[in-house]
């Protein structure tokens, strides 16, 4: 559940909130979702009480921190659906989701399982998964996607892609692109 802002925050409170979100985005992207809230507060240079006043739970913080990535995820899936060739659209989605995950380790973790009760993430996840299911159905109808493909295969792919670890984002992205190419070959009929 996302913590809604009151109509007017004091400027210092608004600054604190933005610093918390910036720190959370940075730490979730590089280290994933297991970072303690106290560490996020430390990196934002606020006290834990300030962090909890703005975001009472990690779910609330994650939902707010990942809003942009959720929009990016939806845009990727919509681009795939808009492609006149469903197989090419499906491949585009795999490539781009793997890259999104390589650039932001925390987002796909939150998207796939970390906070299933975070309402904004759950609703966004459900919408994206429904669109992905539609794209997969179209790709199957063309005969390009394996007939035994199920949506859980895509979730498994994302979970496997999350296992790519490297100190540099560029190395993770390169490995992720290779993994996406191998996965696409495995999904082809």
C-alpha positions in Angstrom: 0.0 0.0 0.0 1.5 3.3 -1.0 1.6 6.1 1.6 -0.3 9.0 0.1 1.1 12.5 0.6 -0.9 15.1 2.5 -1.7 18.1 0.4 1.2 20.2 1.7 4.4 19.0 3.2 6.9 21.4 4.7 9.8 21.9 2.4 12.2 20.0 4.7 9.8 17.1 5.0 9.5 17.0 1.2 13.3 17.1 0.9 13.6 14.2 3.4 11.0 12.2 1.5 12.9 12.7 -1.8 16.2 11.8 -0.2 14.7 8.6 1.2 13.2 7.6 -2.2 16.5 8.4 -4.0 18.5 6.3 -1.5 15.9 3.5 -1.7 16.0 3.4 -5.5 19.8 3.4 -5.5 20.2 0.7 -2.9 17.4 -1.5 -4.3 18.9 -1.2 -7.8 22.4 -2.2 -6.8 21.8 -4.5 -3.8 18.3 -5.8 -4.2 15.5 -5.9 -1.7 17.3 -7.3 1.3 18.7 -4.0 2.5 17.5 -3.1 5.9 15.4 0.0 6.3 18.0 1.5 8.7 20.6 1.3 6.0 18.3 3.2 3.6 17.8 5.8 6.3 21.5 6.1 6.8 22.1 6.6 3.1 19.4 9.2 2.9 21.0 10.9 5.9 17.7 10.8 7.9 16.9 9.1 11.1 14.9 5.9 11.1 11.9 7.7 12.6 11.8 10.1 9.7 12.0 7.2 7.3 9.1 5.3 9.1 7.0 8.5 9.3 7.1 8.7 5.5 7.1 5.0 4.8 5.8 2.8 7.6 6.7 -0.4 5.8 9.3 -1.6 3.3 6.3 -2.5 1.1 5.2 1.1 1.1 8.7 2.3 0.3 9.2 -0.3 -2.5 5.8 0.5 -4.1 6.7 4.2 -4.2 10.3 3.7 -5.2 9.4 1.4 -8.1 6.7 3.5 -9.7 8.9 4.6 -12.6 10.1 1.0 -13.2 6.5 -0.2 -13.2 5.7 2.3 -15.9 8.8 1.2 -17.8 7.7 -2.4 -17.5 4.2 -1.6 -18.8 5.7 0.4 -21.7 7.9 -2.6 -22.6 4.9 -5.0 -22.6 2.8 -2.5 -24.5 5.5 -2.2 -27.2 5.6 -5.9 -27.5 1.8 -6.1 -27.9 1.9 -3.3 -30.5 4.4 -5.2 -32.7 2.5 -6.6 -35.7 4.6 -9.8 -35.4 3.7 -11.3 -32.0 6.9 -13.4 -31.9 9.1 -10.4 -32.4 7.0 -8.5 -29.8 7.5 -11.4 -27.4 11.3 -11.5 -28.0 11.4 -7.7 -27.5 9.7 -8.1 -24.1 12.1 -10.8 -22.9 15.2 -8.7 -24.0 14.0 -5.5 -22.4 12.7 -7.1 -19.2 16.1 -8.9 -18.7 17.9 -5.6 -19.3 15.6 -3.7 -16.9 16.3 -6.3 -14.3 20.1 -6.1 -14.9 19.9 -2.4 -14.4 17.7 -2.5 -11.3 18.1 -5.7 -9.3 15.4 -4.8 -6.9 12.5 -4.1 -9.2 12.0 -7.5 -10.7 12.4 -9.1 -7.3 9.6 -6.8 -6.0 7.6 -7.4 -9.2 7.8 -11.2 -9.1 7.5 -12.0 -5.4 9.0 -9.8 -2.7 6.0 -7.8 -1.7 2.8 -9.4 -3.1 0.7 -7.4 -0.7 1.9 -4.0 -1.8 -1.3 -3.0 -3.6 0.2 -0.7 -6.2 2.8 -3.3 -7.2 0.3 -6.1 -7.1 -2.1 -4.3 -9.4 0.6 -3.3 -11.7 2.1 -6.8 -11.7 -1.4 -8.3 -12.5 -1.9 -5.9 -15.4 1.6 -6.6 -16.9 1.1 -10.4 -16.5 -2.3 -10.3 -18.2 -0.8 -8.4 -21.1 2.2 -10.8 -21.2 -0.3 -13.8 -21.3 -2.1 -12.1 -24.2 1.2 -11.6 -26.1 2.2 -15.2 -25.4 -1.1 -16.5 -26.7 -0.7 -14.4 -29.9 2.9 -15.7 -30.4 1.7 -19.3 -29.9 -1.1 -18.8 -32.4 1.5 -17.9 -35.1 3.4 -21.1 -34.3 6.6 -19.3 -33.3 6.3 -19.8 -29.5 6.4 -23.3 -28.0 3.0 -24.7 -27.5 3.9 -25.9 -24.0 5.0 -22.4 -22.9 3.2 -21.1 -19.7 3.6 -17.7 -18.1 5.4 -19.3 -15.2 8.2 -20.0 -17.6 8.7 -16.3 -18.0 8.7 -15.8 -14.2 11.3 -18.6 -13.9 13.4 -16.8 -16.6 13.3 -13.6 -14.6 14.3 -15.5 -11.4 17.2 -17.1 -13.2 18.2 -13.8 -14.8 18.3 -12.3 -11.3 21.1 -14.7 -10.4 23.5 -12.8 -12.7 25.8 -11.0 -10.4 28.6 -8.6 -11.3 30.1 -5.6 -9.7 29.4 -3.5 -12.8 26.0 -2.7 -14.3 27.5 -3.0 -17.8 28.7 -6.5 -17.2 25.3 -7.5 -15.8 23.6 -6.0 -18.8 25.9 -7.9 -21.2 25.4 -11.2 -19.4 21.6 -10.5 -19.3 21.5 -9.9 -23.1 23.3 -13.3 -23.6 20.9 -15.0 -21.2 17.9 -13.4 -23.0 19.1 -14.7 -26.4 19.5 -18.2 -25.0 16.1 -18.0 -23.4 14.5 -16.9 -26.6 16.0 -19.8 -28.5 14.6 -22.2 -25.8 11.1 -20.7 -26.1 11.0 -20.9 -29.9 8.8 -23.6 -31.3 
